[in-house]
Amino acid sequence: MQTVENALAKLNRSKFRSSFKLNQKDIEYIREKGMDTIRKHAEDFVRRNLSAAIIANDGKQTPYRGHPVFKAQHATATCCRGCLNKWYKVPLGTELTEVQQQKIVGLIMAWISEQMNDVV
Ligand SMILES: [Zn+2]
C-alpha cells in the first residue's frame, strides 16, 4: 500500500470515489460516538467483511448507507477485495494480515478526519 496522503490524493482524482461525502447526519453520529469508537467500528467491518481469503459476495458486502464507515469505504476503495486489489494491489485469495487490516482502517479514518475538518 502507498502512503495515506498519496492514496487520498489519487482517490480525489476519481470522479466516482470523490463523489462520496459525509452528510450532516454522518457528522453528528461521528461527533456523538467519538473517533475512537468509529475506529473500532471500522476495525470490526474490515475484519468481518474483508479479511477472509474467500468472500462469496465480494463487491456487495459494503452497503451504501447505514454507517459513515461504509461511505468512507466506498470513498477510499476499501469496500471489497476487488477494489482493494485494483487500487492497492492487495492480493486476492489470501487472508488479510493484521498489518494490512490496520492500514485499511488507517486510510478509512484519514478520509473521515479530512471530511470532518472540511465541515468546520
Ligand atoms: Zn469495491
Residues whose N, C-alpha, C, O or C-beta is under 5 A from the ligand:
A	BS01	ZN	G59 C79 C80 C83
